[in-house]
Amino acid sequence: MENPHLERQSLLLARIIKNVDKCNEAVRDLGFHLDEIIHSPSTQDIIVASRLFENYNRNVAYNLERINAVNPPAAGGAGAKDAQQGGPSS
């Protein structure tokens, strides 16, 4: 008499192997298509633009830190209320 647990385990293992093979193929396809996208000439322009924007953001953050270090913001006085409300109230 055959072991039913062994037979069931063999079927489950076969299904797992089949699904892992499908996943591996999908990941390979994804990698191939991502490689195509990354090395596309039109994508290179986007990459350059994104790097420029990233550098710009880093420079702005640096300069804002320096400005705030030199002139710390006021701690909410009458001028701060007026600025929030759209000007001095008469």
N, C-alpha and C positions, 0 to 999 in steps of 0.2 A: 504494500500500500504506500502511495506517495504522500509526502508531507504537504498538506495544503498551504501551510504558512510559507514554506520555501517557494512554492509555485507563485503565490501572491507577491512575495518579495521580489521574485524574478521579474514579474510583470511590472511592478512599480519601478524597479530599477531601470528597466528598458524604457519606460515612459520618461523617467527623469533624464536619462542619457539623451533621448530624442529631443526633449525640450531644451537641454543645455546646448546641444548642437545648433538648434534653431536660434537660441540667444547669441551664441558665438558668431553665427553667420550675420545676424542683424547688427551686432557691434562692429564686425569687420566692414559691413556696408556703410554704416554710419561714419566710421573712421575714414573710409575712402571718400565719401561725399564731403565730409568736413575738410579733408585735405584739398579737394578740388576747390572748395569755396575759399579757403585761406590763401591759396596760391593763384586765384583768379586775378587778372590785372585790374578789374573794376573794384575788387575788394581791397586791393592795396591802397587805393585812394581813400577808402573809408578808414582803413587802419591808420594811415598818416593823419587824417583829420581827427580821429579819436585820440591819438597821441598828443596832437597839438592842443586839443581841448583839455586833456588830462593835465598837461603841463601848465596851461593857463589857470585851471582851477587850483593847482598846487601853488602857483605864484600869487594868486589872489588871496588864498588862505594865509600864506606867509605874510603878505603885506597887511592884511587886516589884523593879524596878531600883533604886528609891530605897531600899527596905528593905535590899537587898543592899549598896548603897553605904554605908549607915550601919553595918550590922552584917554584915561579910563572914563567910561560913561558915567554921567551924573546919576546919583542914586535917587531918582524920582522926586524932583521938586516941582515948583510951579511951572517951570519951562517944559518939563516932561509932560505935564497934564495938558498944557496948551498945545503942544505938538501933536498929542494924540487926538485932541478935539478939533483940530484944524485951525488953530491960531489963538491969540489971546482973547479972552472974553471980556467985553466992556459992559 
